[in-house]
Amino acid sequence: MKHKIVILGAGLVGGPMAMDLASDYEVTAVDYNPANLSRLLGIKTIQADLSDPSMIAEVVQDADLVINAVPGSMGFKTLKHIIGQRKDVVDIAFYPEDMFLLDELAREKGVIAICDMGVAPGMSHMLVGYANEQMDKVDKVKIYVGGLPKERIPPYEYKAVFSPSDVIEEYVRPARLVREGKEIELEALSEPEPLDFDQAGTLEAFNSDGLRSLVKTLDAPDMVEKTLRYPGHMEKMKLLRETGFFSKKSIKVGNMEVIPLELTQQLLFPLWKLEEGEVDLTVMRVIVEGLKDNIKTTYTWDLYDEYDPATGVHSMARTTGYAATMAARMLLAGMYDRKGISPPEYVGKDSSCVDFILNGLKDRNVVYEMQVKSDHPTLRYG
């Protein structure tokens, strides 16, 4: 008898996850938008308002595992309700709240909850956790990641490869970093630096709030996560932000009260819409520096992925969604059984889990290239 998986949210990422899992499991996709559900041919679908806790309880009641892929604005509450129903869960909602606030509840309910299990956070954190387990001491973590359109169309040279409202959050939410052993906050879009990639060319990296759980779980004196965009995009976003276009505080325009962010969304989102068949790409580099056997060692992973024309699945959906579906397969295979809230770096402690997920991604042509460099010549490989 097949395991039953319920996916809450069937949008750009949730839909491809449902398709990926449907060959091996009994999958039900739930979404408020009937257009999202209509694309999932051959998969059981339910149209439902997931802001209603009773509806969540109803749709997950027979599930062996739930995947939480709702927008970030409702992600934390949705996760809490899933845990309340005693359902194991893989979560990619990327909400601003602290996931560990639900750890006691998850342990009390006997639930395994793997949170932030996308590409970044997600695979980035899992690989950092793996490197940390291999090393005696980690000194520095640097994560660079971006989802971009392959074709650069002015003026923004950007398309939203996930929820556009969540993209804007990256431009306004303060970035938490660790420097000299202390957690600090800097403005989003700060400290730009150019980086060169073989296939994507020169990109611009800026501070964003992507370290999330690593700030609490990893004892490393220097850690940063930066978002990648084409050069020039960052300055345009700073101009909009500092002029007030991302503000949630209403202003009076004539006789009307207007919330600038809502107006900005109405203007930007049509320009940022990733059209069907339009090629997007995902670029990520994870660098972990430290000591192994008292020798300076650096682990580096590079990812470059593009839209898959054979399946019609965009790259950000592939790299985010398939990380989550492999984590779901891992849980249903009984490979990971830690009760409570688990960020991906906890999964990274188990090399068999890491291999399982990386191999599954490779089977789907999402390939992480690893290099290990060491001052000891026998430990240098890639």
N, C-alpha and C positions, 0 to 999 in steps of 0.2 A: 504494500500500500504506500502510495506516494505521500511525502510530507506536504503539509499545507502551509503556504507562505502568503501573507497578506501584505501588499505594498500600499502604504498611505501616501498618496501623491503620485500622479501619473503624467507629469509634465516632461520637460526636455530630458531629464535624467531618469525619472521614475518609469517612464514608458519603456526605454531600452532595457532597464533592469528586469521588468516583467517579461520581456521577450527572451532575455538571456536565460532566465530561470525556468521558463515554461516547458522546456524540453525534458526537464528532470523532476519537476515538482508540480503540485496542483496550486496554481497561482491565481490570486484574486487581486485586481488593481482597483483602488478606490480614489475617486477624485470628484471635486465639485463641478469641474468643467467637462461637459459632455464631449467637447471637441477633442480633448486629450484621450478620453476613453474610446472614441470611435476609431482611433488608429490601431487599437490593440486587437486585431482580428484573431479569433480563436482562443482568446483569454477571457475568463470570467471577469466582468467589471461591475462596479456598483457606483452610482452617482450619489454622493452624500456630502453633507456639510460637516467637515471634520473639526470645526470649532465647537461642535456639540459633543461633550464627553459621553453622553449616552449613545451617540451614534458610533463613536470609537469602540465602546464596549460591545456594541452589537456586531460590528463588522470583523472584530478580531477574535470573537469568542471561540471559534473552532481552529484558530491558527496554531501551528507548531512554532512559528517564528514570524515576527513582524519586521518590516523595513519602514523606517520613518523618513519620508522624503518630502515632507510638507515644507512650505516657505519658512525661513528662519523666524519670522515674526510670531509664528504659532508653534514652533518646533519644540520648545521646552515643555509647554503645557501638554502637548500631544505625547511626548515621551513619558511624562509623569503618568498620564492616563493609561498608556500601554503597560507600564510597569505595574500600575495598580491592578491590571487584569492578569498579572502573573505570566506575562508573555516575554520570552526571550526576544531581544530586539537588536537590530543593526541600524544605527542612526546616522543620517547624513544631513540633518536639518540645519546645522551650523547657526544656532541661535546665540545671542550675546550672553545669556545667563551661564553660570558656572555649573557644568555637568555634575560635579561632585556633590552638589546639594541634594542630588537624588540617590547618592550611594547607599545611605542607610536604608531608604525605602526599598531599593533594589535587593539588598541583602536580606532584608526582612521578608520580602516576597519570594526569595529564592530565584531571582531573575539574573540572567547574564545579559548585560547591556554594553555593546561595543559602540562607542560614540565617536562622532567626527570621522567616520570611516570612508572618506572620499579619496581624492588625490592629494590635496593639501588644504586644510589638515587631512590626514589620513595616511596615505602611503608615505608621505614625508615623515610623519611622526613614527610610523612603524619602522622605517629604515634607521631613523635616529636611535630608536630603542634597541634595534639589533646591534648597531655599532657600539652603543654604550655597553651592551652585554659582552661584546668581544674585547673591549678595552679595559685597562685598569683605571683610567681616568680620562674624562672628556673635558677639554679646555674650551672648545669653540664649536658652535653649531651655526651654520648659515643655510637658509632655505630660500631659494628663488623660484617663483612659479608664476605662470601667466597663461591665460587662454585668449587667443587672438584670432581674428580673421586672416586667412592667408592673403587675400587681396586687400591692399591698404587703400581705403576710400576716404578722402578728406571730407569734413574737417577733423573728424575724431579718430579715424583709422582704428575703429574698435567696433565690435559687435558683442552683445551680451550673450555669452555662452551658458549662463545660468540666470537665475532670477535677476532682472535689472535692478530691482529695489535693493537686493543684497549687494550688487556691485557698488551702488552709491554708498552703502554702509562702509565699504572699504575705503572710501574717500573722506569719510567724516569721523569714523570711530577712532579714538586715539590708539596708537600702536604701543603694545607692551613689549619691551625688550629687556634683556638681562645684560648688564655691563658691570664688569669688575665685581661680580657676585651679587649685584643689587638689581631688583626689578625697577625699571623706570618707564615712564610714559612719554612718548613723543607724538607730535602731530602726525596724522596720516599724511601721505604724500611728501614726507620729509626725507632728507639725505639721499638725493638721487645719485645713482652711479651707473655708468654704462657697462654692459657685459656683452661679450661676443659669443655667439653660438654658431656651430658649423652650418646648421640647416636653416636657422631662423635669422641669422645676421646679428646686427647690433641692436640690443634692446635696452630699455631704461628700467632700472629697478628702484623702487622707493618703499619706505617703511609702511607696513600694514599690520593689522592685528591678527596674525596667523599663528603665533606661537601657542596661544591658548593653553592647553593643559601642560605643555612642556615647561612652562614657567613654574609649575608646582611639582612636577614629577621628576625633573632631571636636575641633578646637581652639577651644573656647568657654569663657569663664571661669565661666559659671553655667548649670547644667543640672539639671533635676529631672523625674522622672516620678512621677505620683500616681495612685492608684486611686480611682475614684468609687463611692460607695455611698449609699444613702438615709441621712439623718441618724439617728444612734443606733446603727447597725450596728457602727461601729468600736469603741465603748465595750464592747459585748458581746463582741467578739472579744478585746479587751485583757483583759477579766475572765477569759475562758477561758484565754488564754495565760499570764497571770501567776499563775493558780491551779494551772497545771501540766497542763491538759487536752491541750495540744499537745506534751507531752514525749515523746521516744522512749526515755527511760530507764525501765526496768521498775521497778515498785514491788510490794511484797508486800501482798496483800489476803487476809487469812486464811491459808490454806495455798497460795495461788496467786500466781504472778508475773504481773503485768498491765502491759502497755505502755499508758499513758494515751492516747496518740494513736490507737491501734487501737480502744480503747473509744469515744473521741470520734467517730471516723469512723463506727462502727456506729450511734451515736445520732443524729449530725447528718445523715448522707448521705440517709436516707429523707426527712427534713424538707426537704432542699435539692434533691431530685430534681425536675428540670424535666419535667413530664408532657407527653406528646404533645398538641399543640394549644394548650398553654399559651403565652401571648404573652410573649416576652422582648424586650428592647431593648438596643441598644448606643449609647453616647454617647462621643464623643471630641472633644477640642479640642487642636490642636497650634499652638503659638505660637513663632515664631522672630523674634527682634529683633536688629538689627544695622545696618550701614552699607552703602549701595549708592550708588556715585558720591559718597561722603563725605556722604551725606544719610541721616538716621535713617529706617529702613524696617522695617516689621513684616509678616511673612507669617502669616496665620491660616487654618487649615482646621478646619471643623466637620463632624462626622458625626453623624447621628441615623438609626438603622435599627431596624426592628421585624421580628418573626416574619412570614414570608410564608405566609398561609393557602392560597394557590394551590398551592404546592409542598410545604407542610408542613415547611419548613426553618427552624430557629430562627435568630435574628439573629446570635448569636455564631458559629454555623457558617457563615452567609452571609459575614459580614465577615472572618472568619479564613480560611475555606476558599477563598472565591473570590479572595482576594488571592493565595493559593498557586497556584490553578489558572491564574490569569492569568500568573503568573510562569512556570509550566510551559509555557504556550502561547508565551510570549516566548522561552524557551530553545529550544523545538522549532522556532520560526520563524527561529532563527539571529540574533536581535536582540542577544543578550548573550553574549559569548564569553570573559570573563575567567576564566582557570583559577585554581583555588584556592578558598579560603573567601571568600565575599562576603556581608557583612551587607547589609541592604536599603538602607542609605545609599549604598553603592557603586552600586547600581542607580539611585538618585536622581540621580547625576551626569549621566545620559544622559536628556535631556528627551524623546526619542522613546520610550524605555522607560517613562518616567513616564506619558506621554500614552496609550500602549498599555494599560497596566494600569488607569489611571483610566477610560478609555473603556470597557474591558471590564467594569469594576465598574458603571459607569453603565448599561450594557446590562442588568445584572442588578439594577438599582434600588438599588444601593449607591452613594450619591452624596456626594462630598466637596465642600463649599462653600468656595471660597477667597476670601479678601480680602487685598489688599495695601494698606497704608496708609503714606504717606510724607509727610515735611515738605515735599516738593516737590509742588505740586498736580497737575502733569501725570502723576505716577506713582501717583495714588490711584485704585484701581478695585477692584471686587469682584463 
